[in-house]
Amino acid sequence: MIRNLFLISLVLVLVACENINENRSYSSPEELDNSFKSSKEYSDYKKSTDFFLMALKTYKIKELDLTYTCTNSGEAIAFELFIKNNTNYTFKVMTPNISI
C-alpha cells in the first residue's frame, strides 16, 4: 500500500516537473529559430490557406538582446504565439525609421 502511494506520488512529481520545464531558454538565435520552425504555432501557420500581408516585421527579444524578423503577417502572428506559449521572454515590435 505504501509502495503504491510512493509510486503515485513520484509520477505526480515527475509530471509537475515536466510541465514547469515547458518554457525553454535559448542560447543562440539559431536555436530559437529552429525551435520556432518546429513548433505547433509555425506548423499551423504553414498549413493555413489564409492570405497574409507580405511585410517584414522585426521583433526585439529583450532577454536575449536579439532581433528576429518575420517575412509576413502570418509568420509574425505564429512567432508571437510561440514566444507567449513556449517561453518567458518579452518582445517589442521594432518600427523602422523612414525618412522622406
C-alpha positions as CSV (number, residue, x, y, z in Angstrom):
1,M,0.0,0.0,0.0
2,I,2.7,2.5,1.0
3,R,4.7,1.4,-2.1
4,N,1.8,2.2,-4.4
5,L,1.3,5.6,-2.7
6,F,5.0,6.3,-3.1
7,L,4.9,5.4,-6.9
8,I,1.8,7.6,-7.5
9,S,3.5,10.5,-5.7
10,L,6.6,10.0,-7.7
11,V,4.7,10.1,-11.0
12,L,2.8,13.2,-10.0
13,V,6.1,15.0,-9.1
14,L,7.6,14.0,-12.5
15,V,4.6,15.2,-14.4
16,A,4.6,18.5,-12.5
17,C,8.4,19.0,-13.2
18,E,7.9,18.3,-16.9
19,N,5.2,21.0,-17.1
20,I,7.4,23.5,-15.3
21,N,10.2,23.0,-17.9
22,E,8.0,23.6,-20.9
23,N,9.2,27.2,-21.1
24,R,12.7,27.0,-22.6
25,S,15.7,29.2,-22.7
26,Y,17.6,29.6,-25.9
27,S,21.3,30.3,-26.0
28,S,21.5,31.4,-29.7
29,P,19.4,32.9,-32.4
30,E,19.7,29.7,-34.4
31,E,18.4,27.6,-31.5
32,L,15.4,29.9,-31.2
33,D,14.8,29.9,-34.9
34,N,15.0,26.1,-35.1
35,S,12.6,25.7,-32.2
36,F,10.1,28.1,-33.7
37,K,10.2,26.4,-37.1
38,S,9.5,23.1,-35.5
39,S,6.7,24.4,-33.2
40,K,3.0,23.8,-33.4
41,E,2.4,27.5,-34.0
42,Y,4.7,27.6,-37.1
43,S,3.2,24.3,-38.4
44,D,-0.4,25.7,-38.1
45,Y,0.7,28.9,-39.9
46,K,2.3,26.8,-42.7
47,K,-0.8,24.6,-43.1
48,S,-3.1,27.7,-43.3
49,T,-4.8,28.5,-46.5
50,D,-5.2,32.2,-45.5
51,F,-3.6,35.0,-47.4
52,F,-1.1,37.1,-45.4
53,L,0.3,40.6,-45.9
54,M,3.8,40.4,-47.3
55,A,5.6,42.8,-45.0
56,L,8.7,42.4,-42.8
57,K,8.1,42.6,-39.1
58,T,11.0,42.7,-36.7
59,Y,10.9,41.9,-33.1
60,K,13.4,42.6,-30.3
61,I,13.6,39.8,-27.7
62,K,14.6,41.7,-24.6
63,E,16.1,38.9,-22.6
64,L,18.3,37.7,-25.4
65,D,19.2,41.1,-26.8
66,L,18.2,39.6,-30.2
67,T,16.3,40.8,-33.2
68,Y,14.1,38.3,-35.2
69,T,12.4,39.2,-38.5
70,C,9.3,37.6,-39.9
71,T,8.5,37.8,-43.6
72,N,4.7,38.2,-43.4
73,S,1.9,38.8,-41.1
74,G,1.0,35.1,-40.7
75,E,4.6,34.2,-39.6
76,A,4.6,37.2,-37.3
77,I,1.4,36.0,-35.5
78,A,2.8,32.5,-35.2
79,F,6.1,33.9,-33.8
80,E,4.2,36.0,-31.2
81,L,2.1,33.0,-30.2
82,F,5.3,30.8,-30.0
83,I,7.0,33.3,-27.7
84,K,4.0,33.7,-25.5
85,N,3.2,29.9,-25.3
86,N,6.7,28.5,-25.0
87,T,9.0,31.0,-23.4
88,N,9.1,33.6,-20.6
89,Y,10.6,36.1,-23.0
90,T,9.2,39.5,-23.7
91,F,9.4,41.2,-27.1
92,K,8.9,44.5,-28.7
93,V,8.0,45.2,-32.3
94,M,10.7,47.3,-33.8
95,T,9.5,50.1,-36.1
96,P,11.7,51.2,-39.0
97,N,12.8,54.8,-39.2
98,I,11.6,56.1,-42.6
99,S,12.8,59.5,-43.7
100,I,11.2,61.3,-46.6
